[in-house]
Amino acid sequence: MSEGDVPPAFKPLERISPFNDLVGPLYMKRERGHVTIGLRIADKHRNRRDIVHGGMICTLADFAMGMACSLAREPELKVVTTSLAVDFAGNARPGDWVEARVHLLRVGRRMAFANCQVWRDAEQIAQANGAFLVLGAKE
């Protein structure tokens, strides 16, 4: 897979926030109610050891879980992260495609809970759990 290749079924996310513009481009795939966010690791995502910076993996997992919680209801929800825990089990390098695959645990009226696995090819490189405060429906 070359730097510009994006796997089938992934669609580019439109401008979401100035911060996400800096770390992207990000791509999303929705299948049977599941949300997956993908990212091609670029040079800007690496640390001085030439592997993806842990903060980038945290950002990807946080964004993916928050997006999945937002999309869980109609109309979409506004959510903010209240808790995030990430465990690292591997790494990725510039040029690698990584995916954050989200599993929603519960989306209630006031709180939402999700977990996420981050994959590089067939290797799981991180797992995360998050809690999100539900602020209401998006306008």
LINRA-V545094 format. One record per helix or strand of 2 or more residues. SS is the DSSP state (2 for helix, 1 for strand). FROM is the first residue (numbers start at 1). LEN is the number of residues. Records with the same first field share a line. If there is no record, write none. Layout:
SS->FROM-LEN  FROM-LEN
//
This chain:
1->11-2  26-6  34-7  77-12  97-11  111-10  123-15
2->18-6  43-3  54-17
//
